[in-house]
Amino acid sequence: MKTRVAFGVTGAVVVILALFVFPPIVAQLLMMALSVCAAQEFTAATAGKNNKELQIAAMLLALGMSFASARDSYPVYWMRAMLYIGVVVLFVLLLRHHTKFGFQELAGAYFGGILIPYLLMSLIRMFTMSENGAFHLVIPLLAAWGSDTCALFAGMAFGKHKLAPVISPKKTVEGCIGGVVGAGLLGFCYAFFFPEYAAFTANPYIVFPLVTVIGALISQVGDLTASAIKRNYEIKDYGKIIPGHGGVLDRFDSVIFVAPFVYYLLALTMNLG
């Protein structure tokens, strides 16, 4: 627990520096590196640790996709090209190593190398879409990590009924409810202290809590989905790169689901405005 808390504090400091102190390119490069790590972790989990060819391919595809989809200002055909390149590269590998792995492993590598980086880079697209991007990016983090922390303490204090005993035995219904309620409170506090950064509406005291509540529910889907995949492949963690937390996917599983929701909501409201 001490290691988990210590690294959590360190991670929070890194996030603050990347968002509010360093130039935007630092946050972009950091997220690209995390995307590459996540691609390797997911491919190793779904295709097997011995399939190094698929892992390397997924990492290279993740590097390309995380760059191509990093900013809305980049030409959209870069991203479309990566969708196509990923298909060609992986099927060439299938032809070369068809006795070693099949389409199921190939699908895992495509999801890890193409889709996960695209979803993760929603954070950077959000960060660079306006001059208030750093403040907007905090919203999905509150919905994902904030609700996760609230759920942990609520579960420890009140947890009695298992939420998904097979997929995630430690999660409780009470913890889930506490996480959602906590996310709403965090959204309200954020709107109270930073109302000038409300890109959604003129009434942030209602909309911010609503967005974080919906985001918290979506984060539960991401968290449980990641746990279900680990159960299917009989692994405890996706990796060991983050002390006390596991791998990149173990820490960002819920963010992967929440970040695109907030990004598209922001993009929609800004375009309408």
Disulfide bonds with the S-S distance in Angstrom:
none
